[in-house]
Amino acid sequence: MDFIQRTIDIARANVEEGGRPFATVIARDGEILAESPNRVSQTNDPTAHAEILAIREACTRLGTEHLTGCTIYVLAHPCPMCLGSLYYCSPEKVVFLTQRDDYEPHYVDDRKYFELATFYAEFAKDWTERRLPMEYQPRDAAIDGYREWQQCNSGTATYSPRHPQGSR
C-alpha cells in the first residue's frame, strides 16, 4: 500500500467535506493501524489534529502508549502540540510531506497566541517570556500525587512500560 498517497487522499477528502487539509496514517508491518484527517472544524475541538486522533486510535488498538515499530505519515510538518505527541508515543519514524513554507501561500491558521511563522521560537522561550500569559503558583501539596505515584512504582521516579503498575 502507498501510505503517502493514502495520507494525501485523506487530507483532500477532508477538504471536500469542509475540513482542514491535514491527515495522518500510522502503519506497521505494511498495514495501516490507524488513520485520521484533522477534525478541528468538524468538532470545534482545537486538539482534534490528525496526528493526535490517529495516535489515540493506534494506541487504543495496540493497548499501549508506545508506537515503537510504527511509521507515522503526516501531510505537514507537525505543529508543536503534535510534535510533542509524536515524541511521546515513540514511533520508529515520522514521514512528513510538506513544510510550512510550501503550504503557507495556500493556508494560514493564525490564532491569538499562535502564528506558524513564530511559534517554534515562542515555544522555546522561558515560560516568563512567552506571549501566552502564564502564572506560576507553587504549592507543596501539588507534589503529593507524584510522591504517591513513586510509592506505587517501587520507589522509582521513572516510568517503564515493563512495569504495568506505572500506567495507573
N, C-alpha and C positions, 0 to 999 in steps of 0.2 A: 504494500500500500504506500502511496505517496503522501506522507504525513504533512509535508509542506503544502502541497496543493489542497489537502483537506482543511488545513488551517485557513488558507486564503478563501476557500469556498464557504466556510462557516462565517467568516467576517463579512463577506459580500452578502450572504443570505440575511445576516442580521441587519445590515443597512437597508436591504429591501423591505424588511419587516419593521423599520422605524428605529432600529437600534444603532449603536455606535460601531465603527469599523475596527473592532478588535476581536481576536479569537485565540484560543489555546487548545492544543491537543497534547495529551500525555500518552506516551507509548512505552511499552516494554516488551521485549522479545518479539518484535514485529507486529504487535497488536495494540489497538487503542484501548487504554484503560479508562480514559475519561476525556471529554471534550466539552467546550463551552464557548459561547460568544460572551461579550460584555453585556450585562443585563442592567446597567445603571439606569438607563432611560425607562426601561420597562418596569422596574421595581421601585424606582426612587430611592435606591439604596446605593450610597456612594462607595460602598465596599464591594459591590457586585461586579468587580472586574473579572474578565475571562480567566486570568491566572488563578485568582482566589477560588472561583467556583469550580474550576477543573481540579485544582489541588484538593479541595474538600471532597469532591466525588471520588477521586483516585484513592485518597487516604481511607475513606469510608469503605470503599470496595476491597482494599487490601487489609484493612484492620490495623493500620499503623500510621504514624505521623511521618514516617520516613519513606521517601520515594527513591531510595537507592536502586540503581539499575534501570531507572527510567530516563527517557529523554523527553524534555518538555519543549514543545514548539509554540512560539508566541509570534503574533503578527508584528508587533512593535517592540522596540527595546522597552523593558519593563519600567513602570513608574517606581518610585521609591517604596511604596506600600507593597507592590507585587514583588519587587526585587527582594525585599526583606522576607516575604513568604517563600520565595524560591530558595533563598539561602537556608531558611529554617527547615524546609522539607528535604533538603539534601539530595537532589536528583543527580544522576550521572552527568548530565549536561543540559544546557538550555540553548536552543537554537532560535534566534530572532531574525525576522525577515525584513524589517525596515528600521530606520533610525529616525529620530525626531526631525532632523534636518530634511529627510526625504519626504515626510508627510506633512510637515508644518505648513507649506503653501496651500494645503487642501483641508487641514483640520486643526482647529485651535480649541483648547479646553482650559482657559484660564479661569481661576477662581480667586476669591478674596486673598488667600494666602498662598495660592499655588499657581505658579506660572511655569510652564515647561522649560522655558529658557533659563530660569534662575533657580529652580527648585533643588537641584542636586547640591549647589553651593549653599543654599539656605539650610538644607538638611544637615550639612557637615558643620554648621556653626554650633557653638555652645548654646545651650537652651536659653541663656540670658540674652543672647544677641539675635534670636530669631524674630521674624515678623509676627508670627503667631504668639499672642500674649500667653505666657506661661508663668505660673507661680508655684514655688516650692514651699510646701508646708509640712516639714518633717514631724513625724510622730513616732515615738519609741514603739508603741503598740502595733504600728504598721509592719514591723519586722516579725511579730509573733507568728503569723501564718508561715513565714519562711522557716522559722525555728521548728515549728510543728512538722513541716514537710521534711526537714532534715532528720528529725527523730524517726519519722515513718520510713526513712530510707537508709537505715543502718548507720546513721551518723555522717553520711557523706552529703556534701553540698552539690554533687554532680549528678545530673540525670543520666541514666543509662538505659537504653532500650532493652538491655538484657535483664533488667530488674523491673518487672511489671508493677511492683508496688510504687514506683516513681511516677506512674501515669495517673495517679489519683486526681 
